[in-house]
């Protein structure tokens, strides 16, 4: 059984027991989190698709940790004009373990 959920403006394909990194959400490690924006749920013999979301379905998870991803370098350059800018960015994330799809 798997589901497609939406959080942080992105969509994720999740299964029970899976660990995913999503955009940072509020909460401490060990707290339960509930994703109610479920777009699709599928198992072996049936598929349910929402318009846009499924009513009465949700995905439960547990926050494992919050951290920052590796640094991404943003470098802008214009040739022949001595224009160079270098910036780094580290995006916050939350790692979540999916416990139950219901």
FIDO-863374 format. One record per residue: x negated, y, z of N, C-alpha, C in turn; residue in one letter. Coordinates in Angstrom, 2 decimals. Layout:
# residues N
[[X,Y,Z],[X,Y,Z],[X,Y,Z],'A']
...
This chain:
# residues 102
[[-0.84,-1.17,0.00],[0.00,0.00,0.00],[-0.89,1.24,0.00],'X']
[[-0.54,2.22,-0.83],[-1.26,3.47,-0.84],[-0.29,4.63,-1.01],'X']
[[-0.81,5.84,-0.74],[0.02,7.04,-0.86],[-0.84,8.18,-1.39],'X']
[[-0.18,9.17,-1.96],[-0.85,10.40,-2.37],[-0.29,11.51,-1.49],'X']
[[-1.20,12.18,-0.77],[-0.80,13.27,0.13],[-1.41,14.57,-0.36],'X']
[[-0.82,15.67,0.11],[-1.35,16.99,-0.23],[-1.70,17.71,1.07],'X']
[[-2.92,18.23,1.14],[-3.35,19.03,2.28],[-4.49,19.93,1.83],'X']
[[-4.48,21.15,2.31],[-5.54,22.09,1.95],[-5.55,22.46,0.48],'X']
[[-4.40,22.37,-0.18],[-4.33,22.71,-1.59],[-4.87,21.63,-2.52],'X']
[[-5.19,20.45,-1.97],[-5.72,19.36,-2.77],[-4.89,18.11,-2.53],'X']
[[-5.00,17.15,-3.46],[-4.27,15.90,-3.34],[-5.26,14.76,-3.12],'X']
[[-4.90,13.82,-2.25],[-5.78,12.72,-1.89],[-5.02,11.40,-2.01],'X']
[[-5.67,10.39,-2.60],[-5.15,9.03,-2.66],[-5.67,8.30,-1.42],'X']
[[-4.76,7.85,-0.55],[-5.17,7.26,0.73],[-4.56,5.88,0.92],'X']
[[-5.29,5.05,1.67],[-4.81,3.73,2.09],[-5.01,3.62,3.60],'X']
[[-4.35,2.67,4.22],[-4.50,2.48,5.65],[-5.92,2.01,5.96],'X']
[[-6.52,2.60,7.02],[-7.87,2.24,7.40],[-8.95,3.04,6.70],'X']
[[-8.59,3.87,5.74],[-9.56,4.64,4.96],[-9.98,5.90,5.72],'X']
[[-11.23,6.33,5.51],[-11.73,7.60,6.07],[-11.86,8.58,4.92],'X']
[[-11.31,9.79,5.12],[-11.40,10.82,4.08],[-11.91,12.12,4.70],'X']
[[-12.57,12.93,3.86],[-13.00,14.27,4.26],[-12.07,15.26,3.57],'X']
[[-11.39,16.08,4.39],[-10.43,17.05,3.86],[-10.85,18.44,4.30],'X']
[[-10.17,19.45,3.78],[-10.40,20.82,4.23],[-10.15,20.89,5.72],'X']
[[-10.86,21.79,6.40],[-10.78,21.86,7.86],[-9.36,22.13,8.33],'X']
[[-8.93,21.33,9.32],[-7.63,21.54,9.96],[-7.87,21.68,11.46],'X']
[[-6.91,22.26,12.15],[-7.03,22.47,13.59],[-6.88,21.15,14.32],'X']
[[-7.66,20.97,15.36],[-7.57,19.77,16.17],[-8.94,19.33,16.63],'X']
[[-8.95,18.53,17.67],[-10.19,18.02,18.23],[-10.32,16.54,17.90],'X']
[[-11.54,16.01,17.93],[-11.72,14.57,17.68],[-10.90,13.72,18.64],'X']
[[-10.24,12.72,18.08],[-9.38,11.85,18.87],[-7.91,12.21,18.79],'X']
[[-7.58,13.42,18.35],[-6.17,13.84,18.24],[-5.54,13.21,17.01],'X']
[[-4.23,12.99,17.09],[-3.46,12.46,15.97],[-3.02,13.62,15.07],'X']
[[-2.98,13.35,13.78],[-2.51,14.34,12.82],[-1.50,13.66,11.91],'X']
[[-0.47,14.41,11.50],[0.61,13.87,10.68],[0.69,14.66,9.38],'X']
[[0.59,13.97,8.25],[0.71,14.60,6.94],[2.11,14.31,6.41],'X']
[[2.94,15.37,6.31],[4.31,15.17,5.85],[4.50,15.52,4.38],'X']
[[3.49,16.06,3.74],[3.58,16.35,2.31],[3.10,15.13,1.53],'X']
[[4.00,14.17,1.37],[3.69,12.93,0.66],[4.29,13.02,-0.73],'X']
[[3.45,12.85,-1.75],[3.90,12.97,-3.13],[4.32,11.63,-3.72],'X']
[[3.66,10.54,-3.28],[3.93,9.23,-3.86],[3.58,8.15,-2.85],'X']
[[4.38,7.10,-2.81],[4.07,5.91,-2.00],[4.28,4.71,-2.90],'X']
[[3.31,3.79,-2.90],[3.41,2.60,-3.74],[2.92,1.38,-2.97],'X']
[[3.62,0.27,-3.16],[3.13,-1.00,-2.66],[3.20,-2.01,-3.81],'X']
[[3.16,-3.29,-3.53],[3.05,-4.30,-4.59],[4.21,-4.27,-5.58],'X']
[[5.42,-4.05,-5.11],[6.55,-4.18,-6.03],[7.41,-2.94,-6.20],'X']
[[7.10,-1.83,-5.54],[7.90,-0.62,-5.81],[7.08,0.64,-5.63],'X']
[[7.48,1.67,-6.37],[6.82,2.97,-6.34],[7.88,4.03,-6.11],'X']
[[7.61,4.93,-5.14],[8.52,6.05,-4.88],[7.78,7.34,-5.20],'X']
[[8.40,8.18,-6.01],[7.80,9.44,-6.42],[8.68,10.57,-5.93],'X']
[[8.09,11.58,-5.31],[8.83,12.72,-4.78],[9.04,13.80,-5.81],'X']
[[9.98,14.70,-5.51],[10.28,15.82,-6.41],[10.31,17.11,-5.61],'X']
[[9.27,17.74,-5.18],[7.87,17.34,-5.28],[7.42,16.44,-4.14],'X']
[[8.12,16.46,-2.97],[7.69,15.65,-1.84],[8.75,14.62,-1.50],'X']
[[8.32,13.53,-0.87],[9.24,12.50,-0.40],[9.78,12.89,0.97],'X']
[[11.09,12.80,1.13],[11.70,13.10,2.43],[11.71,11.83,3.27],'X']
[[11.42,11.98,4.56],[11.47,10.84,5.46],[10.21,9.98,5.48],'X']
[[9.20,10.36,4.73],[7.94,9.62,4.72],[6.82,10.51,5.24],'X']
[[5.84,9.88,5.88],[4.68,10.63,6.36],[3.49,9.68,6.47],'X']
[[2.32,10.27,6.65],[1.09,9.52,6.81],[0.46,9.97,8.13],'X']
[[0.16,9.02,9.00],[-0.45,9.33,10.28],[-1.94,9.07,10.21],'X']
[[-2.71,9.97,10.84],[-4.15,9.82,10.88],[-4.72,10.26,12.21],'X']
[[-6.01,10.07,12.37],[-6.71,10.46,13.59],[-7.96,11.23,13.19],'X']
[[-8.18,12.38,13.84],[-9.35,13.20,13.54],[-10.58,12.52,14.14],'X']
[[-11.59,12.30,13.32],[-12.83,11.70,13.78],[-13.87,12.75,14.12],'X']
[[-14.06,13.72,13.22],[-15.02,14.79,13.49],[-14.77,15.97,12.56],'X']
[[-15.33,17.11,12.95],[-15.30,18.31,12.13],[-16.74,18.74,11.91],'X']
[[-17.06,19.15,10.71],[-18.44,19.53,10.42],[-18.53,20.40,9.19],'X']
[[-19.75,20.56,8.72],[-19.99,21.35,7.53],[-20.72,20.49,6.51],'X']
[[-20.36,20.65,5.26],[-20.94,19.86,4.18],[-22.35,20.36,3.86],'X']
[[-23.02,19.67,2.94],[-24.35,20.09,2.52],[-24.27,21.44,1.83],'X']
[[-25.38,22.16,1.85],[-25.41,23.49,1.27],[-25.33,23.41,-0.26],'X']
[[-24.52,24.29,-0.83],[-24.39,24.44,-2.27],[-25.04,25.77,-2.62],'X']
[[-25.96,25.76,-3.57],[-26.65,26.97,-3.99],[-25.88,27.63,-5.13],'X']
[[-25.61,28.93,-4.98],[-24.96,29.73,-6.02],[-26.01,30.70,-6.53],'X']
[[-26.43,30.54,-7.79],[-27.50,31.36,-8.34],[-26.99,32.07,-9.58],'X']
[[-27.05,33.40,-9.57],[-26.62,34.20,-10.72],[-27.85,34.83,-11.36],'X']
[[-27.88,34.84,-12.68],[-29.07,35.30,-13.39],[-28.67,35.95,-14.71],'X']
[[-29.23,37.12,-14.96],[-29.08,37.77,-16.27],[-30.47,37.92,-16.84],'X']
[[-30.67,37.38,-18.02],[-32.01,37.48,-18.59],[-32.31,38.90,-19.08],'X']
[[-33.57,39.25,-19.13],[-34.12,40.53,-19.63],[-33.76,41.73,-18.77],'X']
[[-33.07,41.56,-17.63],[-32.69,42.70,-16.81],[-33.16,42.58,-15.37],'X']
[[-33.93,41.58,-15.04],[-34.44,41.33,-13.68],[-33.31,41.18,-12.65],'X']
[[-32.19,40.63,-13.08],[-31.05,40.44,-12.19],[-31.04,38.99,-11.72],'X']
[[-31.23,38.79,-10.41],[-31.18,37.47,-9.82],[-30.51,37.57,-8.45],'X']
[[-29.56,36.70,-8.19],[-28.93,36.63,-6.87],[-28.82,35.16,-6.48],'X']
[[-29.23,34.87,-5.26],[-29.17,33.50,-4.76],[-28.43,33.50,-3.43],'X']
[[-27.36,32.69,-3.38],[-26.58,32.56,-2.16],[-26.36,31.09,-1.88],'X']
[[-26.19,30.76,-0.61],[-25.86,29.40,-0.21],[-24.51,29.38,0.47],'X']
[[-23.84,28.24,0.40],[-22.51,28.11,1.01],[-22.37,26.71,1.58],'X']
[[-21.87,26.61,2.83],[-21.57,25.33,3.45],[-20.09,25.32,3.83],'X']
[[-19.34,24.40,3.23],[-17.90,24.33,3.44],[-17.57,23.50,4.67],'X']
[[-16.62,23.97,5.49],[-16.15,23.22,6.65],[-15.27,22.06,6.18],'X']
[[-15.34,20.93,6.88],[-14.48,19.80,6.58],[-14.05,19.12,7.87],'X']
[[-13.01,18.30,7.76],[-12.55,17.46,8.86],[-12.50,16.04,8.33],'X']
[[-13.10,15.10,9.06],[-13.04,13.69,8.66],[-11.88,13.04,9.40],'X']
[[-11.00,12.38,8.65],[-9.78,11.79,9.19],[-9.72,10.31,8.82],'X']
[[-9.32,9.48,9.78],[-9.07,8.07,9.51],[-7.56,7.87,9.37],'X']
[[-7.13,7.26,8.28],[-5.71,7.03,8.03],[-5.28,5.78,8.80],'X']
[[-4.32,5.94,9.71],[-3.85,4.82,10.53],[-2.62,4.13,9.97],'X']
[[-1.64,4.92,9.54],[-0.37,4.31,9.14],[0.31,5.13,8.04],'X']
[[0.87,4.42,7.07],[1.69,5.05,6.03],[3.13,4.58,6.29],'X']
[[4.01,5.57,6.55],[5.40,5.18,6.84],[6.38,6.07,6.11],'X']
